Structures are given as structure tokens and as C-alpha cells.
Amino acid sequence: MPKVVSQSREASSNSSEIVLINSSNLENYLQDILEIEGLCFDDSWTDNMFIEEVHNPVSRMMGILVNSELAGYICFWKVKDEIHLMNLAIHPYMRRMGLGKRLLSRMIAEAKDSGIKCIMLEVQEDNINAITLYRDFGFKVMGRRPLYYKESERDALLMESRLGEQ
């Protein structure tokens, strides 16, 4: 269990730091990533999937630390003029502190700095908190992927944000 769960809910995003997670430091974070992943998703990624991500040249992964402990992470692909958000998760005990917003904001800032115009993602159809977060950042539902999430047998909503059109 990450040490982060023992921390007070009083911790604020002001005491947080965003760090790049790559092949040279993944081992420092992998166990906490896997725990957060398992707590957040029915169709959770495996350790090998995260290891492959840090070696994928189009993949970028960042974590957010609160009091030096991993509280969440984001993984996205930069492909030509588009970003595809692969994964965003915040430990359940660390939610409602703006940490997901900070990670999403950092990804969007990188997109804008790179001249990227479009960000796409899939989100489980009943994940109201995530859908609300993405809508707050200008994402719109563009379609549906039936039974995208195999374990839960749920559809995904395909969402898109056109940067510069917000």
C-alpha cells in the first residue's frame, strides 16, 4: 500500500510535485502505480504494460507526488499532431484535491507547446467524475466504443478536445 494513503486529506496540491516517469526511474514508482491502477480500474494494466510504455518512443508518463509519495499518474501518446490520453489515475484517498486537474493541465500545456491541436481519450461510460473533469477541460463526446472495457463489459465514450477551439 503506498504511504500516501496514510497521509491526511489536508494535504493540498500546493505540496505536490509533477515528475517525469521514464525507464530510468520507473522501478521507484511501479509498485505504487500498480496499486493505484488496481484501485481505480477494473481493466487494470499489468506491470509489463507500464514497462512497455516507458520504452515506447511516443509515450509520455508523469506522476504527481504529494509529500514525496506517488498520488497519481498520467500516460499519453504524442503521435504527429495528436495526443491520445491512455491513462489518468489518482489514488482514491487523494481525490478531490485538484491533482488530476494538475496532471491534465500539464499534458494540455505540453500539447500546446508542441503545436498539437487535438487530444483524444476513451472513458468508461459511467465514470461521471472523469467525464465531468474532461468536460471542464473542453472535451466533447464524439462517439462510443461498445464493450471497450472487457472486464466490466462497459462501453467507452470517445472524447475529443480541439485545442484553440475552446
Secondary structure, DSSP 8 states (H G I E B T S, - for coil): --GGGGS-TT--GGGEEEEEE-TTTHHHHHHHHHHHHHHH-SS---HHHHHHHHH-TTEEEEEEEETTEEEEEEEEEEETTEEEEEEEEE-GGG-SSSHHHHHHHHHHHHHHHTT--EEEEEEETT-HHHHHHHHHTT-EEEEEEEEEETTTTEEEEEEEEETT--
